[in-house]
Amino acid sequence: MEIRQLKYFIALAEELHFRRAAARLSMSQPPLSSAIKQIEEELGTQLFERNTKMVSLTSAGTAFYPEALKVLAQLEQACAMTRDVGAGKRGQLRIGFVGGMLLRGIPEAISRYEYETTDVSVSLREMSSAEQLYAITHGRLAAGFLHAGVVPAGMETLVLRKELFVACLPATHARAGQRELNLQHIAHEDMILFARDASPSYYDSVIALCAAAGFSPRVRHEVTHWLTALVLIARGGGVAVVPDAFIHAGLQGVRYVALKGSTSQSVAYFVWRRDSTEPVLLEFVAHMRSWSKSNLATPPDGIPASGKLATLPKTPRVHRTP
């Protein structure tokens, strides 16, 4: 049975008049009568009672009518969804992220995108920077929020933030109340580092900073998550050199002190494959370009002399209307 035949049946079922149904379908009456007969022959039952005075649905026709409407509605929905996916208005994006991106406004950026594009959902997966690059290269992720010193060929990048490194110390540390310090001041302290296989860019940057200050760090703990590092520091497990975005973590028991004379930066990226033509991804890329200009480009507040945490500007909560 063809879709056009269902449309013929629905028109006649609603009009219960061959001439009016034919006019509604912009066709003549004989082809409509012939099409209805073909449907009845295919189904093996009569759908209409008809005589020279009236047309009415049989019990079989009455049962068939709502089902025919469902079929057409499903077809129209499938076509609309396909057009929207092609235009980047529907679908799902699988995107990776490193935990520290939670401190850089990424959840707010995604919430805003999903609010403005209600038929696209973003599915996040926490992975190291190296794991994300591998997954993006092999099509397991559409994109990722990560740190990377070197991005593989074939990748596009959007710089989200460039952040200065700061010293992260226990609140009880002798230098925790200072506004700035020389890195040499903590050269003999136990240091906490993010593991190189998890974040090679961060690891290499910190090692280079220490080398420039004339020492090799005494690494006590290697971690893969920013919260682990901060909890260890808060409990006296060592010190660390971290991007200044960590100032906004809000964890008690730690203090952040600027590194005197240091201009070394940690760079946060949004990364995707250059050859991607997925409309939903390209739309999200455009959203992140706009978001990064208005929300992520501004560096965080300075570190106050009191050692208290700086405060991020408030981001309005987005509530979806049912």
LINMOHU-V787956 format. One record per residue. N is the residue number from 1. RES is the residue in three letters. SS is DSSP state (H for helix, E for strand, - for the rest). PHI is phi in radians with two decimals (NA if undefined). D_LAST is the distance of its C-alpha to the last C-alpha in whole Angstrom. Layout:
((N/RES/SS/PHI/D_LAST) (N/RES/SS/PHI/D_LAST))
//
This chain:
((1/MET/-/NA/39) (2/GLU/-/-1.62/37) (3/ILE/H/-1.05/34) (4/ARG/H/-1.09/36) (5/GLN/H/-1.18/37) (6/LEU/H/-1.08/34) (7/LYS/H/-1.12/33) (8/TYR/H/-1.10/37) (9/PHE/H/-1.07/36) (10/ILE/H/-1.09/33) (11/ALA/H/-1.06/34) (12/LEU/H/-1.21/37) (13/ALA/H/-1.10/35) (14/GLU/H/-1.50/33) (15/GLU/H/-1.50/36) (16/LEU/-/0.88/39) (17/HIS/-/-2.83/41) (18/PHE/H/-1.09/43) (19/ARG/H/-1.15/44) (20/ARG/H/-1.17/40) (21/ALA/H/-1.13/38) (22/ALA/H/-1.13/41) (23/ALA/H/-1.11/40) (24/ARG/H/-1.08/36) (25/LEU/-/-1.56/37) (26/SER/-/0.99/40) (27/MET/-/-2.51/42) (28/SER/-/-1.49/46) (29/GLN/H/-1.27/46) (30/PRO/H/-1.01/48) (31/PRO/H/-1.08/46) (32/LEU/H/-1.15/43) (33/SER/H/-1.05/46) (34/SER/H/-1.14/47) (35/ALA/H/-1.16/43) (36/ILE/H/-1.13/42) (37/LYS/H/-1.08/46) (38/GLN/H/-1.11/45) (39/ILE/H/-1.10/42) (40/GLU/H/-1.13/43) (41/GLU/H/-1.16/46) (42/GLU/H/-1.17/44) (43/LEU/H/-1.40/42) (44/GLY/-/1.30/45) (45/THR/-/-2.69/44) (46/GLN/-/-1.50/44) (47/LEU/-/-1.74/41) (48/PHE/E/-2.27/42) (49/GLU/E/-1.64/45) (50/ARG/E/-2.49/47) (51/ASN/-/-2.54/50) (52/THR/-/-1.19/51) (53/LYS/-/-1.87/49) (54/MET/-/-2.73/46) (55/VAL/E/-2.25/43) (56/SER/E/-2.49/41) (57/LEU/E/-1.38/39) (58/THR/-/-1.37/41) (59/SER/H/-1.09/39) (60/ALA/H/-1.18/39) (61/GLY/H/-1.12/37) (62/THR/H/-1.09/35) (63/ALA/H/-1.25/34) (64/PHE/H/-1.30/34) (65/TYR/H/-1.00/31) (66/PRO/H/-1.15/28) (67/GLU/H/-1.22/29) (68/ALA/H/-1.13/30) (69/LEU/H/-1.06/27) (70/LYS/H/-1.09/25) (71/VAL/H/-1.07/27) (72/LEU/H/-1.14/27) (73/ALA/H/-1.12/23) (74/GLN/H/-1.14/23) (75/LEU/H/-1.12/26) (76/GLU/H/-1.11/24) (77/GLN/H/-1.14/20) (78/ALA/H/-1.09/23) (79/CYS/H/-1.16/25) (80/ALA/H/-1.12/21) (81/MET/H/-1.11/20) (82/THR/H/-1.09/24) (83/ARG/H/-1.10/24) (84/ASP/H/-1.19/21) (85/VAL/H/-1.09/23) (86/GLY/H/-1.07/26) (87/ALA/-/-1.64/24) (88/GLY/-/1.37/22) (89/LYS/-/-1.80/19) (90/ARG/-/-2.46/18) (91/GLY/E/2.29/20) (92/GLN/E/-2.34/20) (93/LEU/E/-1.94/23) (94/ARG/E/-1.75/25) (95/ILE/E/-2.24/26) (96/GLY/E/-1.57/29) (97/PHE/E/-2.76/29) (98/VAL/-/-1.60/32) (99/GLY/H/-0.96/31) (100/GLY/H/-1.09/32) (101/MET/H/-1.16/29) (102/LEU/H/-1.14/27) (103/LEU/H/-1.62/29) (104/ARG/-/-2.05/29) (105/GLY/-/1.48/25) (106/ILE/H/-1.13/24) (107/PRO/H/-1.00/21) (108/GLU/H/-1.17/20) (109/ALA/H/-1.10/21) (110/ILE/H/-1.24/19) (111/SER/H/-1.06/16) (112/ARG/H/-1.11/16) (113/TYR/H/-1.09/17) (114/GLU/H/-1.18/14) (115/TYR/H/-1.21/12) (116/GLU/H/-1.37/14) (117/THR/-/-2.21/14) (118/THR/-/-1.15/11) (119/ASP/-/-1.70/14) (120/VAL/E/-2.10/16) (121/SER/E/-1.97/16) (122/VAL/E/-1.86/19) (123/SER/E/-1.82/21) (124/LEU/E/-1.69/24) (125/ARG/E/-2.36/27) (126/GLU/E/-1.35/29) (127/MET/-/-2.58/33) (128/SER/-/-1.19/36) (129/SER/H/-1.04/37) (130/ALA/H/-1.10/39) (131/GLU/H/-1.10/37) (132/GLN/H/-1.12/34) (133/LEU/H/-1.05/37) (134/TYR/H/-1.13/38) (135/ALA/H/-1.17/35) (136/ILE/H/-1.17/34) (137/THR/H/-1.02/38) (138/HIS/-/-1.72/37) (139/GLY/-/1.33/34) (140/ARG/-/-1.49/32) (141/LEU/-/-2.24/30) (142/ALA/-/-1.38/29) (143/ALA/E/-2.90/29) (144/GLY/E/-2.77/30) (145/PHE/E/-1.84/30) (146/LEU/E/-2.73/34) (147/HIS/-/-1.99/37) (148/ALA/-/-2.74/40) (149/GLY/-/-1.30/43) (150/VAL/-/-2.25/44) (151/VAL/-/-1.78/41) (152/PRO/-/-1.00/43) (153/ALA/-/-1.03/44) (154/GLY/-/1.61/41) (155/MET/E/-1.83/38) (156/GLU/E/-1.79/36) (157/THR/E/-2.27/36) (158/LEU/E/-2.18/34) (159/VAL/E/-1.31/35) (160/LEU/E/-1.61/32) (161/ARG/E/-2.62/34) (162/LYS/E/-2.08/38) (163/GLU/E/-2.13/39) (164/LEU/E/-1.23/42) (165/PHE/E/-1.44/43) (166/VAL/E/-2.31/44) (167/ALA/E/-1.47/46) (168/CYS/E/-1.95/44) (169/LEU/E/-2.19/46) (170/PRO/E/-1.08/46) (171/ALA/-/-1.06/45) (172/THR/-/-1.55/49) (173/HIS/-/-1.15/50) (174/ALA/-/-1.06/53) (175/ARG/-/-1.83/52) (176/ALA/-/-1.13/48) (177/GLY/-/-1.59/49) (178/GLN/-/-1.31/50) (179/ARG/-/-1.42/48) (180/GLU/E/-2.67/50) (181/LEU/E/-2.61/52) (182/ASN/-/-1.44/54) (183/LEU/H/-1.07/53) (184/GLN/H/-1.07/57) (185/HIS/H/-1.12/56) (186/ILE/H/-2.05/54) (187/ALA/-/-1.09/56) (188/HIS/-/-1.73/57) (189/GLU/-/-1.49/54) (190/ASP/E/-1.17/52) (191/MET/E/-1.98/50) (192/ILE/E/-1.88/46) (193/LEU/E/-2.18/45) (194/PHE/E/-1.30/42) (195/ALA/-/-1.00/44) (196/ARG/-/-1.13/45) (197/ASP/-/-1.22/44) (198/ALA/-/-1.54/41) (199/SER/-/-2.51/41) (200/PRO/H/-1.06/44) (201/SER/H/-1.12/43) (202/TYR/H/-1.10/43) (203/TYR/H/-1.00/46) (204/ASP/H/-1.12/48) (205/SER/H/-1.12/47) (206/VAL/H/-1.19/48) (207/ILE/H/-1.06/51) (208/ALA/H/-1.15/52) (209/LEU/H/-1.07/51) (210/CYS/H/-1.14/54) (211/ALA/H/-1.09/56) (212/ALA/H/-1.14/56) (213/ALA/-/-1.51/57) (214/GLY/-/1.63/60) (215/PHE/-/-2.62/59) (216/SER/-/-1.86/57) (217/PRO/-/-1.13/54) (218/ARG/E/-1.60/55) (219/VAL/E/-1.34/52) (220/ARG/E/-1.75/51) (221/HIS/E/-2.27/48) (222/GLU/E/-2.02/46) (223/VAL/E/-2.20/42) (224/THR/-/-2.11/39) (225/HIS/-/-2.34/36) (226/TRP/H/-1.08/36) (227/LEU/H/-1.16/35) (228/THR/H/-1.04/38) (229/ALA/H/-1.05/40) (230/LEU/H/-1.18/39) (231/VAL/H/-1.14/39) (232/LEU/H/-1.06/43) (233/ILE/H/-1.14/44) (234/ALA/H/-1.03/43) (235/ARG/-/-1.74/45) (236/GLY/-/1.40/48) (237/GLY/-/-1.44/48) (238/GLY/-/2.55/49) (239/VAL/E/-2.16/47) (240/ALA/E/-2.63/45) (241/VAL/E/-1.95/45) (242/VAL/E/-2.33/41) (243/PRO/E/-1.10/39) (244/ASP/H/-1.19/38) (245/ALA/H/-1.09/35) (246/PHE/H/-1.14/35) (247/ILE/H/-0.94/36) (248/HIS/H/-1.58/32) (249/ALA/H/-1.22/32) (250/GLY/-/1.33/33) (251/LEU/-/-1.44/35) (252/GLN/-/-1.29/38) (253/GLY/-/1.65/41) (254/VAL/E/-2.22/41) (255/ARG/E/-2.34/43) (256/TYR/E/-2.05/43) (257/VAL/E/-2.27/46) (258/ALA/E/-1.11/46) (259/LEU/E/-1.60/49) (260/LYS/-/-1.07/52) (261/GLY/-/1.34/52) (262/SER/-/-1.48/50) (263/THR/-/-2.07/48) (264/SER/-/-1.13/47) (265/GLN/E/-2.22/43) (266/SER/E/-1.76/40) (267/VAL/E/-1.96/38) (268/ALA/E/-1.73/35) (269/TYR/E/-2.09/34) (270/PHE/E/-1.94/31) (271/VAL/E/-2.24/33) (272/TRP/E/-2.64/33) (273/ARG/E/-1.31/35) (274/ARG/-/-1.14/37) (275/ASP/-/-1.54/37) (276/SER/-/-1.23/33) (277/THR/-/-2.05/32) (278/GLU/-/-1.14/29) (279/PRO/H/-1.00/26) (280/VAL/H/-1.09/23) (281/LEU/H/-1.13/26) (282/LEU/H/-1.10/27) (283/GLU/H/-1.17/24) (284/PHE/H/-1.18/23) (285/VAL/H/-1.04/27) (286/ALA/H/-1.07/26) (287/HIS/H/-1.10/23) (288/MET/H/-1.19/26) (289/ARG/H/-1.06/28) (290/SER/H/-1.15/27) (291/TRP/H/-1.10/25) (292/SER/H/-1.12/29) (293/LYS/H/-1.17/30) (294/SER/H/-1.66/28) (295/ASN/H/-2.18/27) (296/LEU/H/-1.90/30) (297/ALA/-/-1.33/33) (298/THR/-/-1.33/34) (299/PRO/-/-1.17/36) (300/PRO/-/-1.16/35) (301/ASP/-/-1.04/37) (302/GLY/-/-1.17/40) (303/ILE/-/-1.51/42) (304/PRO/-/-1.18/43) (305/ALA/-/-1.06/46) (306/SER/-/-1.21/45) (307/GLY/-/1.45/44) (308/LYS/-/-1.26/40) (309/LEU/-/-1.26/37) (310/ALA/-/-1.24/36) (311/THR/-/-2.04/32) (312/LEU/-/-1.22/30) (313/PRO/-/-1.02/28) (314/LYS/-/-1.18/25) (315/THR/-/-1.84/22) (316/PRO/-/-1.02/19) (317/ARG/-/-1.24/16) (318/VAL/-/-1.85/13) (319/HIS/-/-1.95/9) (320/ARG/-/-1.39/6) (321/THR/-/-1.52/4) (322/PRO/-/-1.02/0))
//
